Amino acid sequence: MKIDIITCLPELLTSYIDGSMLKIGREKGLVDIRVHYLRDWTTDKHRSTDDSPYGGGPGMIMKIEPLVKAIRDLKTEDSVVIYPAPSGVVYDQKTARELSELKHLIIICGHYKGIDGRIENFVDRMISVGDYILTGGELAAMILADSVCRLIPGVISDIGSADTDSFENGLLDCDYFTKPPVFEGLAVPEVLINGNHKAINEWRKNDSLEKTKTSRPDLYEKYKKIK
Ligand SMILES: C[S@@+](CC[C@H](N)C(=O)[O-])C[C@H]1O[C@@H](n2cnc3c(N)ncnc32)[C@H](O)[C@@H]1O
């Protein structure tokens, strides 16, 4: 998979990429992730990427010309252009799975009050990472890139690990424990220590159900309906 990210703050992205699963995906040749500096597509003397809003009011607006130029330069027939924005469809694990099967993602990062509204004509999808406001699209781009890359077969070396994570089967994942068996009087459930894999799987399934019921009753109700 190829991921191109267009931003006016490339340094925010490179440090995360170089210290995360994305670097492993890149080293294994499974993910080709590139960060592009938006100013490289500006043409004016000041290399401006933003301007004041028509109609007045606080905040600056990201200009459409350099972004559209960048998209056009990077786009191929396999590309899906994503604009992470609060007005997009709220992101979830199902969408992450869907995106992980694509060949090429182009992600554009907004800033200030956002991107000129005409950008909607040049993107394929708008995705929100939740009902809160980030300062810029870089964190959202990293949420998308990270959650998608870890689903590409071979990126995570523990085979099947991602498949048992929360949301994959509609439930939250169970609790896990490691040594010591007792910490400050808190013991690991006995069943996890005795090596009976049938009993361990049963405990995990029950813990996952109980945890979902308590922490995310909305998910639990949905799960019960389809089971
Ligand atoms: C300060 S925000 C702009 C907020 C915009 N004026 C609004 O209220 O909807 C700047 C940029 O951060 C990104 N952003 C902020 N919150 C986001 C969210 N919940 N999901 C995805 N992207 C977000 C978008 O790229 C956005 O253009």
The ligand as an ORCA input file, in Angstrom:
! r2SCAN-3c Opt
* xyz 0 1
  C      -9.211     23.549     13.887
  S      -9.726     22.344     12.739
  C     -10.988     23.173     11.868
  C     -12.294     23.022     12.553
  C     -13.458     23.556     11.757
  N     -13.489     24.981     11.753
  C     -14.725     23.023     12.412
  O     -15.144     23.572     13.439
  O     -15.283     22.025     11.930
  C      -8.405     22.283     11.586
  C      -8.262     20.958     10.870
  O      -8.011     19.918     11.810
  C      -8.510     18.692     11.297
  N      -9.450     18.150     12.283
  C      -9.860     18.741     13.425
  N     -10.718     17.975     14.104
  C     -10.847     16.833     13.406
  C     -11.601     15.645     13.588
  N     -12.406     15.485     14.631
  N     -11.488     14.667     12.656
  C     -10.681     14.823     11.595
  N      -9.951     15.935     11.348
  C     -10.029     16.931     12.237
  C      -9.177     18.995      9.972
  O      -8.266     18.683      8.943
  C      -9.429     20.481     10.069
  O      -9.479     21.081      8.790
*
